[in-house]
Amino acid sequence: MAHKQSVVIIGGGPAGLTAAWELVKEGGAEQYDVTVLEETREFGGISRTVKHNGNRMDIGGHRFFSKDDRIMDWWKDVLPLQGAPSYDDKKLGRHHDLEPGGPDPETTDEVMLKRHRVSRIFWNHHFFDYPISLSPNTLKAMGFKLTMQAGFSYLKSVFHKLPETNLENFYINRFGRKLYSMFFEGYTEKLWGRHPSQISADWGAQRVKGLSILEVLKNAFQKLLPKKRSNQEVETSLIEEFWYPKYGPGQLWETVERRCENAGVKVVTDAKVVEVRQQEGHISSVVYQNAAGERTELAADQFISSMPVKDLVEAIDASDTPAPKDMTAVAEGLPYRDFVTVGLLVKHLRLRNTTDIPTLGNPPIVPDCWIYVQDPGYKVGRIQVFNNWSPYLVKDVDDTVWIGLEYFCKEGDDFWNMSEEEAKKFAIEEMTRMRVINGPQDVLDAHRERVKKAYPAYFDTYAQMPDLIEYLDSFGNLYCVGRNGQHRYNNMDHSMATAIEAVGNIKSGKTSKRNVWSVNTDKSYHEKK
């Protein structure tokens, strides 16, 4: 019998679990001995689903859409698309275009629903289209004076381009200084804790390169034509339909984890990697620690890491052969933005549905998946309306509204260190002041969830990432994948694609890792999230 290659995968999020399944599916378990080490007891990373008193929270919101057909097929293989024409329309919710021949979501748990994307901006107690558009509603809410200022400001940006040396200039070149100051400057600083002038333009190039006033106008014009453009032809931030697991994104990753274990993958939870040991220029083993502080060493032929680059280099440095000091300095300086979601279960929203889109509830609720709070007068960054992502996330979808308030912060700051009760009180007060709810009397339940290292940031030592990549790639049997594994603000599909590329290299014996690192460098359709 041929020797099985042993592979250790660090992290049970989208990248780690994708790598595990790619190695063992279709008989791969005969060739690979795979172990997944997950630091927590949950799977999916930031793409997990949090369960609280019968309701479910999606951490950050995850639209299942990709321009990579491999990923779309991968998702559909795990959770088939909905399709049966017979079920309770009110319970399923709005915008449920059916796929013929698919499973009935009323009787089948493992299913993906087709959802209609609606997101808007809340600014100065007005709703604007997201991404910002020049629709009649937008112009009416802005007023004649602001509209003229924004228009002339945009025309100036068309003929006078600024050097894209930072994120501020990147936005001004695409929207003009007036719209930038209204809708991007304050929100970006809220998100990252830094002014856009201090952030690399790489972030904008990765997330919203294809989005501009011209693209918005082009998309609006195309909607008037008889022939509908496919999602492949539309800038990602303008996509209007997406797939979504019946019980949230965590359902998909929990299903993948079960498949992996059934195929022979060994999955170890409560396994925090604290040392990465090397020998003769290759990684030889990792040491992980459980909740009781007990340590275990695990040797392997190949290693795939989705743990934060910062922690990976620290684990290398903790071994008998420390990392070079200049590399540890780069890794230690890599910044992150942390994340807090406060879920509020309320009787109803004060916001009225002024659109022509039918919604659930009594009275009906606004149709938004997300409401972006661009107004700098509020700390909350976005409001998720879970009812609209999937009615199955809400225990009583007809008579309650389950919302998630997203706050961007830094681990250890005043907001992060609030007690759960203080965070809930803060969130309720903001929603009352924003006129989203009437007051505390409308709140039936609440839950606070904190997420470390949710967003890799593009400042401080980020500019030196190429040097760190070169060092990590010098270990021939180490592959860095995923959002935190590459310190890139990947979408979920890009995280998965990095894992697929890494596994392809392992199977083929390809030594260059350029394909793994270049997954999202085309910068053509990343969405600001």
Secondary structure as UniProt FT lines:
FT   STRAND          5..10
FT   HELIX           14..24
FT   HELIX           25..30
FT   STRAND          32..37
FT   HELIX           45..47
FT   STRAND          49..52
FT   TURN            53..54
FT   STRAND          55..58
FT   HELIX           69..78
FT   HELIX           89..92
FT   TURN            100..101
FT   TURN            105..107
FT   STRAND          112..116
FT   STRAND          119..123
FT   TURN            124..125
FT   STRAND          126..129
FT   HELIX           136..159
FT   HELIX           167..183
FT   HELIX           185..192
FT   HELIX           196..198
FT   HELIX           202..208
FT   TURN            209..210
FT   HELIX           213..223
FT   HELIX           231..233
FT   HELIX           236..238
FT   STRAND          241..245
FT   TURN            246..247
FT   HELIX           249..262
FT   TURN            263..264
FT   STRAND          266..268
FT   STRAND          272..279
FT   TURN            280..281
FT   STRAND          282..289
FT   TURN            291..292
FT   STRAND          295..299
FT   STRAND          302..305
FT   HELIX           309..317
FT   HELIX           325..333
FT   STRAND          336..346
FT   TURN            361..364
FT   STRAND          370..373
FT   TURN            376..377
FT   STRAND          382..385
FT   HELIX           386..389
FT   HELIX           391..393
FT   TURN            395..399
FT   STRAND          401..409
FT   TURN            411..412
FT   TURN            414..417
FT   HELIX           420..433
FT   TURN            434..435
FT   HELIX           440..442
FT   STRAND          443..456
FT   HELIX           460..464
FT   HELIX           465..473
FT   TURN            476..477
FT   STRAND          478..480
FT   HELIX           483..486
FT   HELIX           492..508
FT   HELIX           514..517
FT   TURN            518..522
//
